[in-house]
């Protein structure tokens, strides 16, 4: 059965549904840290009962019961003179479990790193810094007039930093990808923004984001006037607006770029803050690595 091929999710589902009791019994055999330790101890070499007892430091009766469970389900084999060795199936399932667990922990760490970078960007974005301003080149900024846009909106709320962006992005992807809209990024542009912003506590110098103080993120994708959209989706018409823009790469760089835009407007003698929406345009939505996403930031201004 270990080499049984699974061609798709449906074949896996069918096999599991037909083998519920057997698979449950196998998981029960592994559902104890002592039995996992026995398999790990036997992974490199067979061991006698007395040696296993010395390594595990448990009573003979308890060790005997654990070994019986492992032998009965075929994960351990009993050899002559009281030796025990891990079976092929035992080695296979132990190795697979270890690899899967490691991959889960790696993904958790990658998610935490993404959240950390996003948190730092938000801290920089909403914290009022000191009077020292980083000097930037004038040609880093452009004045742009965005025309009136028809957009499909996708919104999500979150209870911790970095939570609503992937939720809202997942809704956008689930709709846009089957329509092939990501293949024309210049025609179907993707904009995003906080809605609402996370609550910032000036006394503690940190954000307060939880069930009582959630924050949200909203994505817009532009569409043509004659594009047919399902009734269950939210369609908006966004009025034209004037912006000063700046490019950056990666979510970790958003905070710095927003700070420079804000400082530019403060120092400008021609342009002032305007009340229309700040925007973050993802110019290549097919990139999944948050550290490599190319952004154009739009800071609303008026003359």
C-alpha positions as CSV (number, residue, x, y, z in Angstrom):
1,X,0.0,0.0,0.0
2,X,3.0,2.3,0.6
3,X,3.6,2.6,-3.1
4,X,0.0,3.0,-4.1
5,X,-0.2,5.9,-6.5
6,X,-2.5,8.8,-5.9
7,X,-3.2,10.8,-9.1
8,X,-5.3,13.5,-7.6
9,X,-7.2,14.7,-4.5
10,X,-10.2,12.6,-5.4
11,X,-8.3,9.4,-5.3
12,X,-6.8,10.3,-1.9
13,X,-10.2,11.1,-0.6
14,X,-11.7,7.8,-1.8
15,X,-8.9,5.8,-0.3
16,X,-9.3,7.5,3.1
17,X,-13.0,7.1,3.1
18,X,-12.6,3.4,2.4
19,X,-9.9,3.0,5.1
20,X,-11.1,5.2,8.0
21,X,-10.8,2.6,10.7
22,X,-7.4,1.3,9.7
23,X,-5.9,4.8,9.3
24,X,-7.4,5.8,12.7
25,X,-5.8,2.8,14.4
26,X,-2.4,3.7,12.8
27,X,-2.7,7.2,14.1
28,X,-3.6,5.9,17.6
29,X,-0.4,3.8,17.5
30,X,1.6,7.0,17.0
31,X,-0.5,9.0,19.4
32,X,2.0,8.8,22.3
33,X,5.4,10.5,22.7
34,X,6.9,7.3,24.2
35,X,6.0,5.2,21.1
36,X,7.5,7.9,18.9
37,X,10.6,7.8,20.9
38,X,10.8,4.0,20.6
39,X,10.6,4.3,16.8
40,X,13.2,7.1,16.8
41,X,15.6,5.0,19.0
42,X,15.2,2.0,16.7
43,X,15.6,4.0,13.5
44,X,19.4,3.6,13.4
45,X,19.8,0.1,14.9
46,X,17.9,-2.8,16.6
47,X,17.9,-2.7,20.4
48,X,17.3,-5.2,23.2
49,X,14.4,-4.7,25.6
50,X,16.7,-3.9,28.4
51,X,18.6,-1.3,26.4
52,X,15.3,0.4,25.4
53,X,14.2,0.5,29.0
54,X,17.5,2.1,30.0
55,X,17.2,4.8,27.3
56,X,13.5,5.5,28.0
57,X,13.6,5.2,31.8
58,X,10.1,3.7,32.1
59,X,8.7,0.6,33.8
60,X,9.0,-2.8,32.1
61,X,5.3,-3.2,32.0
62,X,4.8,0.2,30.3
63,X,7.5,-0.5,27.8
64,X,6.1,-3.9,27.0
65,X,2.7,-2.4,26.4
66,X,4.0,0.2,24.0
67,X,6.1,-2.3,22.1
68,X,3.1,-4.6,21.8
69,X,1.1,-1.8,20.3
70,X,3.8,-1.0,17.8
71,X,4.4,-4.6,16.8
72,X,0.6,-5.3,16.4
73,X,0.3,-2.4,13.9
74,X,3.4,-3.5,12.0
75,X,5.7,-0.5,12.8
76,X,8.1,-2.6,14.9
77,X,9.3,-6.2,14.4
78,X,10.4,-8.5,17.3
79,X,13.6,-10.5,16.5
80,X,15.3,-13.3,18.3
81,X,16.9,-12.9,21.8
82,X,14.6,-10.0,22.7
83,X,15.8,-7.6,20.0
84,X,13.4,-5.1,18.4
85,X,13.8,-3.3,15.1
86,X,11.8,-0.8,13.2
87,X,10.0,-2.2,10.2
88,X,10.1,-0.7,6.7
89,X,6.6,0.7,7.3
90,X,7.6,2.1,10.6
91,X,10.7,3.8,9.1
92,X,8.6,5.2,6.2
93,X,5.9,6.7,8.4
94,X,8.4,8.1,11.0
95,X,10.5,9.7,8.3
96,X,7.4,11.1,6.5
97,X,6.1,12.5,9.7
98,X,9.4,14.2,10.6
99,X,9.6,15.7,7.1
100,X,6.0,17.0,7.2
101,X,6.5,18.4,10.7
102,X,9.7,20.2,9.6
103,X,8.0,21.7,6.5
104,X,5.1,22.9,8.7
105,X,7.6,24.6,11.1
106,X,9.5,26.2,8.2
107,X,6.2,27.6,6.8
108,X,5.3,28.9,10.3
109,X,8.7,30.7,10.5
110,X,8.3,32.1,7.0
111,X,4.8,33.4,7.9
112,X,6.2,34.9,11.1
113,X,9.0,36.6,9.2
114,X,6.4,38.0,6.7
115,X,4.3,39.3,9.6
116,X,7.4,40.8,11.2
117,X,8.3,42.7,8.1
118,X,4.7,43.8,7.6
119,X,4.6,45.0,11.2
120,X,7.8,47.0,10.8
121,X,6.4,48.6,7.7
122,X,3.2,49.5,9.5
123,X,5.1,50.9,12.5
124,X,7.2,53.1,10.2
125,X,4.1,54.1,8.2
126,X,2.0,55.4,11.1
127,X,4.7,56.5,13.7
128,X,5.4,60.1,13.7
129,X,9.2,60.2,13.6
130,X,11.7,62.9,14.7
131,X,12.6,66.0,12.7
132,X,15.5,64.4,10.9
133,X,14.4,63.6,7.3
134,X,16.2,61.4,4.9
135,X,17.3,63.3,1.8
136,X,15.8,61.9,-1.4
137,X,16.2,62.8,-5.0
138,X,13.5,65.0,-6.5
139,X,13.1,62.6,-9.5
140,X,12.1,59.8,-7.1
141,X,8.6,61.3,-7.0
142,X,6.1,61.8,-9.7
143,X,2.8,63.8,-9.8
144,X,0.1,61.5,-11.3
145,X,-3.5,62.1,-12.1
146,X,-5.4,58.8,-11.8
147,X,-8.5,58.8,-14.0
148,X,-11.9,57.7,-12.9
149,X,-11.8,53.9,-12.4
150,X,-14.4,51.2,-12.3
151,X,-13.2,48.5,-9.8
152,X,-14.2,45.2,-8.2
153,X,-13.6,45.4,-4.4
154,X,-12.5,42.7,-2.1
155,X,-12.3,43.4,1.7
156,X,-11.4,41.4,4.8
157,X,-10.9,42.1,8.5
158,X,-8.2,40.7,10.7
159,X,-7.4,40.3,14.4
160,X,-3.6,40.6,14.2
161,X,-1.1,42.5,12.1
162,X,-0.7,40.9,8.6
163,X,-4.0,39.0,8.9
164,X,-6.4,40.9,6.6
165,X,-4.1,41.4,3.6
166,X,-3.8,37.6,2.6
167,X,-7.5,37.1,3.4
168,X,-8.6,39.9,1.0
169,X,-5.9,38.9,-1.5
170,X,-7.2,35.4,-1.4
171,X,-10.7,36.6,-2.3
172,X,-9.3,38.6,-5.2
173,X,-7.1,35.8,-6.5
174,X,-10.0,33.3,-6.3
175,X,-12.1,35.6,-8.6
176,X,-9.4,37.1,-10.9
177,X,-7.2,34.1,-11.7
178,X,-9.9,31.9,-13.3
179,X,-10.8,34.9,-15.5
180,X,-7.2,35.3,-16.6
181,X,-7.1,38.9,-15.3
182,X,-3.6,38.6,-13.9
183,X,-2.3,38.1,-17.4
184,X,-3.1,41.8,-18.2
185,X,-1.7,43.8,-15.3
186,X,-1.7,47.1,-17.2
187,X,-5.4,46.7,-18.0
188,X,-6.5,45.2,-14.7
189,X,-4.6,47.1,-12.2
190,X,-4.5,46.0,-8.5
191,X,-4.7,48.6,-5.7
192,X,-4.8,48.1,-2.0
193,X,-5.2,50.1,1.2
194,X,-5.9,49.7,4.9
195,X,-9.7,49.8,5.7
196,X,-9.8,50.7,8.5
197,X,-6.3,51.4,9.8
198,X,-5.0,49.5,12.8
199,X,-5.4,51.4,16.1
200,X,-2.1,53.0,17.1
201,X,-1.4,53.6,20.8
202,X,1.0,56.6,21.2
203,X,1.8,55.8,24.9
204,X,3.0,52.3,24.2
205,X,4.3,53.1,20.7
206,X,2.6,50.0,19.3
207,X,-0.5,48.9,17.5
208,X,-3.5,47.4,19.3
209,X,-5.0,44.8,17.1
210,X,-7.4,42.1,18.5
211,X,-11.0,41.1,18.4
212,X,-12.1,44.3,20.0
213,X,-9.8,46.4,17.8
214,X,-9.6,44.7,14.4
215,X,-8.3,46.3,11.2
216,X,-9.0,45.6,7.6
217,X,-7.5,45.7,4.1
218,X,-9.3,46.3,0.8
219,X,-8.2,45.4,-2.7
220,X,-9.4,47.0,-5.9
221,X,-9.0,45.5,-9.4
222,X,-9.8,47.8,-12.3
223,X,-12.2,46.6,-15.0
224,X,-13.7,48.0,-18.2
225,X,-17.1,49.6,-18.1
226,X,-18.7,46.7,-20.1
227,X,-17.1,43.9,-18.0
228,X,-19.8,41.7,-16.6
229,X,-19.5,41.0,-12.8
230,X,-21.5,38.6,-10.7
231,X,-24.2,40.3,-8.5
232,X,-22.6,39.0,-5.3
233,X,-19.4,41.1,-5.9
234,X,-18.9,44.7,-4.9
235,X,-18.3,47.1,-7.8
236,X,-17.3,50.7,-7.2
237,X,-16.6,53.8,-9.4
238,X,-13.6,55.7,-8.1
239,X,-13.4,59.4,-9.0
240,X,-10.2,60.7,-10.5
241,X,-7.6,62.1,-8.2
242,X,-4.2,63.7,-8.0
243,X,-1.3,61.9,-6.3
244,X,2.4,62.1,-5.7
245,X,3.9,58.6,-6.3
246,X,6.9,56.7,-5.3
247,X,8.1,53.1,-6.2
248,X,9.5,50.5,-3.8
249,X,10.0,46.7,-3.7
250,X,8.8,44.4,-1.0
251,X,6.4,44.9,1.9
252,X,9.3,45.6,4.2
253,X,10.0,48.8,2.3
254,X,6.5,50.2,2.4
255,X,7.0,52.1,5.7
256,X,10.1,53.9,4.5
257,X,8.5,54.8,1.2
258,X,5.3,56.1,2.8
259,X,7.4,58.2,5.3
260,X,9.3,59.8,2.4
261,X,6.1,60.6,0.5
262,X,4.7,62.2,3.6
263,X,7.8,64.3,4.2
264,X,7.8,65.3,0.5
265,X,4.3,66.7,0.8
266,X,5.1,68.5,4.1
267,X,8.0,70.2,2.4
268,X,6.3,71.0,-0.9
269,X,5.4,74.6,-1.6
270,X,3.0,73.6,-4.4
271,X,1.1,70.6,-3.2
272,X,-0.8,69.9,0.0
273,X,-2.5,66.9,1.6
274,X,-5.8,65.9,0.0
275,X,-8.6,63.7,1.5
276,X,-8.9,61.1,-1.2
277,X,-7.6,57.5,-0.6
278,X,-3.9,56.5,-0.2
279,X,-3.2,53.5,-2.5
280,X,-0.6,50.8,-2.8
281,X,-0.5,49.4,-6.4
282,X,0.9,45.9,-6.9
283,X,2.3,46.1,-10.4
284,X,2.9,42.4,-10.7
285,X,0.3,40.4,-8.8
286,X,1.7,37.1,-10.0
287,X,4.6,37.5,-7.6
288,X,3.8,35.6,-4.3
289,X,7.0,36.5,-2.4
290,X,6.1,39.6,-0.3
291,X,9.7,40.7,-0.3
292,X,9.8,40.9,-4.1
293,X,6.5,42.6,-4.9
294,X,6.9,45.8,-6.9
295,X,4.8,48.6,-5.5
296,X,3.8,52.1,-6.6
297,X,2.5,54.2,-3.7
298,X,0.0,56.9,-4.3
299,X,-0.2,59.8,-1.7
300,X,-3.2,62.0,-2.3
301,X,-2.5,65.7,-2.9
302,X,-4.0,68.9,-4.2
303,X,-2.6,72.2,-5.4
